[in-house]
């Protein structure tokens, strides 16, 4: 169990893919059930970054200098959905980058 309590159950992946293979965005908040979600992204402002966070499948492997090994690994955009009622944020894996 996490120090922060049990996370809410994640909705199952949608069976129908939207245009261009993109899954439709969730429409309700996983914390409070409100239907007032706003799409956004998580900024990555590190040196040499593209300006947005990416998700890489698999366990974190560190290189010689302590940074994450990323060479040859597929990357996906991270989609953030923020509830306008309770301010809860859920992160979802988006399209490959």
RAFEN-V347730 format. One record per backbone hydrogen bond with DSSP energy under -0.5 kcal/mol. NH is the residue of the N-H (numbers start at 1). CO is the residue of the C=O. If there is no record, write none. Layout:
<<NH | CO> <NH | CO>>
//
This chain:
<<5 | 2> <17 | 15> <18 | 22> <21 | 18> <22 | 19> <24 | 16> <29 | 34> <33 | 29> <38 | 82> <40 | 80> <43 | 41> <49 | 46> <51 | 44> <53 | 42> <55 | 76> <63 | 67> <66 | 63> <69 | 61> <70 | 68> <73 | 70> <76 | 55> <77 | 95> <78 | 53> <79 | 77> <79 | 92> <80 | 40> <80 | 78> <81 | 90> <82 | 38> <82 | 80> <83 | 88> <84 | 36> <87 | 83> <90 | 81> <92 | 79> <94 | 77> <97 | 75>>
//
